[in-house]
Amino acid sequence: MITVTFCISLRINFLSVFFERIINSLDFTPNKMDIYYNEFSTPKFFIKYNPKLLQLLSLAEVDGGITSFNLYDNKYSNENVTPFFRAKILDTTFSNNQVICILEWVSYPTLYFTPDIHFLNKYLCNEVKIVFLFAYNQLDVRTGKTNFLKKILNSESRWGKRVMVNSMPFIAAPVMFFGKEYFSIIPKEILLKVPNSQEFIINGQDVISIKLFDLYENPNLHRDSQKKYWKITSLSKRIEKYKEKIFSIDAVIQYRARYKKMKTQGSPKRDEI
């Protein structure tokens, strides 16, 4: 399954407009959906798609609105995987009225669009800033329980693995783009040391592009390129550093504060879908 994971910083006043544009550009008509609220509320799975979804997107984890959703066409089932779309709204940064969103397109065997500069040019603007974009074969990075040990011991395949820290993926994907907000994780000058890296200005934004190999090529033929990316960027150390930041004492305190705030205010919008 080819997957594109696109992380953006999005102005709150542009939230519904942007998601309407994304949904209207999908290569399928949404028929079913999963919806999720904050971490303390019960999600709803595989219910009928309601266009009202866009009006109920959450501006904060504790306001009772929808924080993430999955969209499916009318042919999707557990037995039949057809193209689908995911979106998640992360913590709101109230100081500058923006949210961090992660969008994910999943398709098999090919995507209906090419994740390239033209794609970014279509969506990036003053209200939408790129954090990163990864395009890869999801079957390559998936590690099942039954073959976990075999996967880890295989020195070749491990360079294609994906490590998730909270909602942040770390991976040597075939196609990658990085924006200014990602440079605090891996500095710009380090990314530019990776072979086949380039710097672009897209709608006023500084963007680093890295292409390790073609998205539809067999990744087993390009393990050396992935290995170089892990080594040059010191990705294992970056992952550990990011974990320390995310799971710090301060993060635990913030989590408890969210729970306390959620308990003291209602969630009136939750029952509207």
N, C-alpha and C positions, 0 to 999 in steps of 0.2 A: 504494500500500500504506500503510495507516494504521499508524503505529508509536508505541508508548509506551515511552519509555526512563526507567526508574525507578532512581535511585541511592539507596542506603540505607547507614547504618552499623548493623551487626548484631552483637549479642553472640554470641560463639563458642558458648556453651552452648545457644543457641537456633537454631543454624544449620540442622540437619537438620529440626527441627520446622517452621521457617518455610518451607523449600523444599518440604517435603511438603504443607503447606497450599497453597502457590502452585500446585504441579503438580496437586493434586487439584481445584483450582478452574478449570483450563483448560477450554476448550470443545471439546477433542479428547482422545482417549486416545493417549498417546505410543506410537509403534510403532518408530521409528528415532531414532538420536541421533548427534551428533558429540561427541567428548570431547577435551579438551585438558589437558595437564599443565603443568609449568613451561616457561619459554621455551627450555629446553635439551633437551626431550623430544619425541618424535614423536607427534602427535595421531592419533586414529582417526576415520575419517569414515563416516557412514551405516551404522552397525552396529545390530544389534537392541537395542531399548531394554531395559534391565535395571533394575528397581526398586532393585537394590543400589547404584545410583549415589549415592543419598543418604548411604549409609554411607561413601563414599569421597571425599566432598568435602574439598578440601584446607584445612587450617588455616594453611598457609604455602606459599610458592612452592617451597620446596625439600624438602618432606616426602614427595614422591612421589605425592601424591594428585591428584585432579582439580581444576583451577583454573577451568575453564569448560566449558559444554556447550550444545548446541542440541538441541531436541526437535521431532520431526515426527510427523504422523499417517501412516496407511498409504496415503494417496493422494498424498503429496508426492513430486515428482520434479523434475528439471531443467526439464521441459516443463510441469509442473502445480504452480504455487505455491499451496499451501493454508496456513492459519494455522500459525504455528510460534512457538517460544519460545526465547529465549537467556538465558543467565545467566553472569556472570563474577565471580569472587572476586578482588579486588585484594589488595595488600600487607596483611598482618596488622599491626595495631598492638598489639603484645604488652603495652604498658604498661597498657592498660585492657581487654584481652581482647576485642577487637572486630575485625571485618573490614569493609571497604568492598565492597559488592556492586552490580553493575549488572545490572538485569533488563530484558529487552526483549520485548514482545509485538508480533508483526507479523501483520496480517490484511488481507484484501481482500474486499469493498470497505469493510466496517465492522467495528468491534470488538464483541466480545460484552459489554463493560462500558464504562461511561462514566468516563473519568479525571477525577474530581472530588473534592470534599471527602468524599463518602460512601465512595468507594474508599479514600482515605487513612485515614479513620476505621476502616476494616475491618482495616488492617494495621499502623498505627503504634501503638507501645506503648513501655514502658520499654526493651525489648530491641531495638526497631527504630526508628531515627531517620531521618527523611527528609533527604537532601542536596539532591536536586532531582528533578523529574519534568517531562519534555517530551513532548507529544503533537503529532504532525505527520504530514503526508503524505510518505512517504519518496521518492516519485517526484519531488516538488518540489525536494528538497535534493540529489538525485543528480546528479553531474556526470560524464558519460562522457568518454572520451579524445577521441572524434571531435568533440564540440561544446564542448570545454573553453574555447577562445578565445572562441567565440560567447557562451558563458554568462558569462564574465568581463566582456566588453564590454557586455553587456546590463545597463544600470544599474538596471532594474526588478527583474529576476529575482535579482540578486545578494543582495538583502536577504532572500531566503528560503533562502540557502545554509547549509550546516552545515559548521563547521570542527572537525575532530577533532584534539586534542592528547593523544597517548597514548590513554587510554580516555575522555577527557573531551570531550563535545560542546559546542560553542558555537553557538547558533541562536536566531533570533527565531521561536519556535514559536507556533502559534495558542493553545495552552494550556500554561501553565507554572506550576509550584509550586517554591518554594525554602525550604529549611530553614536552621537556624542555622549548620550546617557549611559552607554555601555562601557565607555573608556575608563570608568572608575573600577570596573571588574578586570578588564584587560586593556592596558594603555594602548593608545593609538599607535605609538612608535613600535610596540611589540607586534601588533597585528600586521603592520606593514613589512615586517621581516619574513612573514610567511610567503613562500613562493606563490606566484599568481595572485598576489594581492594588489589592489588598485584603490586610489582615492578619487572620489567624485564629489561634486556639489550638485545635489538634487533639490530643486526648489528652495535654494538657500541653505540646505542642510549638509553638513560634512558627513559623508558616508564612506566606509571602507568596504570594498567588495573582495571576497576570497572565493575562488573556484578551485577546489581540489580535483574535481573530475566532473564529467557530465552526469546530470541527475539520473539518467536512465541506464548508465553503464553498470556493469557488475562491480560492486564495491570490493569484492575479494581481489580484484586486479589492482586496487589502489590503496592497499593497507599501508604502504610506505609513506604515501602522501598524508594519510591520516595520522600516522605515527609522528611525522615531522611536525604537524600542527600541534599535537599534544606536547611534544618536547619543546618547541620554540616558544609556545605560550605558557609553558609550565602549568598546564591546565589542571593537573592533580592538585597542585598547591593553591591555585585560584579557587578550586572547589572547596577545599578545606577552609580557606579564608572567608569565603562567602557563607559557609555553614556557621562559622563563629559569629558572624554578623547577624544572621537570621535568627539563630537560636540562642542569642545572648540573653542575659537577665533582663535587659531593657525590653526585649521582644516579649518575654513572658509577662512582664508587667503590663505592656500594651494589650496583650490578649485578655488578661483579666479585666482591664479597664473596659474593653469592648463588651465583654460579657455583662459587666455590671451596668453599663449604659443600656444595653439591649433589654435587661430585666426591668429597667425603670421607665421604658417607653414602649408604647404599643407598636404593632406591626399591621396597620390597617390595610395595606395594599396586598398582603400576602394571599388573601382569599379571592382576589379579583380574577385569578386564572386558576 
